Amino acid sequence: MRLPQYIEPRKLAQKAGSFDGDMLPEDMPRVMEAIASCESVNAKLQFDIEDQRRRTMRGSIQGDLKLVCQRCLQPVDYKLDVEVNLAMVWDEDQAKKLPGYIEPWIVGEDPEDLHAILEEEVLLALPVVAFHDEDCIDASLLSVGEEVKQPEKSENPFLVLAALKSKSDSNQD
C-alpha cells in the first residue's frame, strides 16, 4: 500500500490512526538527489494522544538504499532504519517546551504533506559520507607522483654571518 501524500495529523491523533505503507522514489525527490537509487521505503506510523495531551506521530521508516561510495564512486548498500518520534505543536514556543527525546512538528488545522516530513526524517538519517567497509580502491591508485625529496639542510644563515664577521674582524687587526 502506498502512503497518502496529504493527511490531517491532528484528526489522525484524535482517532489513534495508523499507516503501514510505502513511499516510492517519485515521492522523495530530495532523497533521490542524495542517493544512487532505491526501490521504495516502508513506513509504519502510529498517531496518538499521550498522557500529557500531546499529539504524536511515532513509528519507523525502513528500506534498502544504494548510496554513492565517496572513495570509488560506485553504489554501496545502506540499510535505512529510522525511528520517528514527533509531537505536533502549534508554534515555536510550544516546540521549545518539548522534552529532548521528542522532535517538534509544527502543524496547523490544514492538511500536511506526509511525504515531505518523512523525507526530512530520511535525509537526516543518511550518513554524511558513504563508503564501502572494505578497501574498494587499489592502494597503488591512491599514490600521486613520485616521492618528494627533502631539500638538503642548509647552514644556519646566522652562523655564516658570524663567520664572515669574525673574518672581517681578524682582517682589520
N, C-alpha and C positions, 0 to 999 in steps of 0.2 A: 504494500500500500504506500502511496506517495503522500508525504506530509502536505497539508494545505499551506498556502503561502500566507494568507491573512487570517488572523484569529482575533478573538476578543478575550484576552487573557484574564481580565478581572471576572468575567462571567464564567470562564472555564474553572477558575479557582473556586468560585461560589458553588459550582456543581461538582467539584472534585473530578474534573475531566482528565483524560489521559490520551496520549498518542503513542503509537508504535508504528513508525513508517520510515520511508527512505527519502533522502534528498539526492537528486541526480546532478550531474556536473553542470547542467544549464541552470540549476537553482543556486549555484555557488560560483558566480563569475570571478570574484576576487580570490577565492581559494584556488581556482583553476589557473589563475595567473601566477600563483606562487608555487605550484607543484607541477610535476611532469604529467600525471594522469591519475584517474580513479574511476571506478565503475559507479559507485554510489556510497553514501554513508547512511547508517541506520541510527535513528534517534528514538529513544524511549523516554517519554516525558510524562510527568505527573504534576497536575495543578492542584493546589490545596490552600487551605487557610490554616496557619499554625495556631498554637495556643495563645501566642501574643497578638493574634488578629492580623498577622502579616500574611499577605497573599504571596504564594511562592510557586516557582516552576523548578522542579528538581528532576534529574534523570541523567542519562548518559548518551554520548554520541560515539559510535564505533564505526570503523571502516578500515579498509586496506588501501593505502595511498602509495603512489610512486613519486618520490621526491627526486631532485637532481643532486647527485653527488658533486660536491664542490671541488673534489680532487680530480676526478676523471670525467665529469660531466655526463655520466651515464645514469640511468634510473636506479634508485635504491629503494627497497621496500621499507615502508613505515607503517606500523600498526597504530592506528589512531584509537585512543580510548580516553575520552574527556568526560569528567563529571560536571554536570550543570547544577548550579545551586544559586538561583536568582530570586530576589524579593522584589515585588512590584511596589514602586513608590510613585508619589505624585510629582515630587520635585527634588532638587539638590539638597535642600535642608533635611528632608526625610532620609535621603541617601546617606548623609553624613552620620546619622544616628544609628545606622545598622551595625551589628557586630561584625568583626573582621572575617568571620568564616562564611559570610553570605554576600554576594555581589548585588548591587542595585540595578534595577531595570526600570527606567522612568517610563511609565505607562499612563496614558490618559483614558478617556472613555472610547476613543475611536479604535477601530481595528488596527492591529500591529502586524508588521511583517515578520513572521516566524522564521522564514528563511534567512533574513538579514541578521537576526540575533544569534541564530545557530551558526551562521557563517562566521560571525565575530568570535564565537567560542572556539571554533575550529582553527581560525587564524592565530589566536592566542596560544593554542596548544602546539602549533608547529615548532620544530626546533629552529633556532636562529641559523644554524649551519648544518646541513645534512651531508653525511659521508658514509661510505661503507665501513664496516667494523674492521675488516682485514685490509691489508695494503692492496689497493686497487690499481696502483701505478708502479711500474718497474722503477726501482730506486735509481737506476742509471739514467733514467729520463729526467730526474729531478736536478742533476748537476748541470750547471751552466758554465760553459767556457773552461779555460784552464785555471789551475790554481794560481793565485796571485802571489808573487814572491815579495817577501818583505824587503823594503829598501835597506841597504847597508847602513849600519849605525854610524852616523857622522860624529865627529868630535864636537864636544861642547863648545859653542862659539865664544863663551866667556874665557875658557881655558886658552883658546887660540889668541884672544886679545891679551890675556895676561902674559903669554909667552912673547908676543910682539912687544909689549910694553917693557918687559924685562930686557929684551934685546936692545931696545932703543935706549933704556937707562944705562946699560953697560957700554953702549957706543958713545954716549955723552961723557962718560968718565974718562 
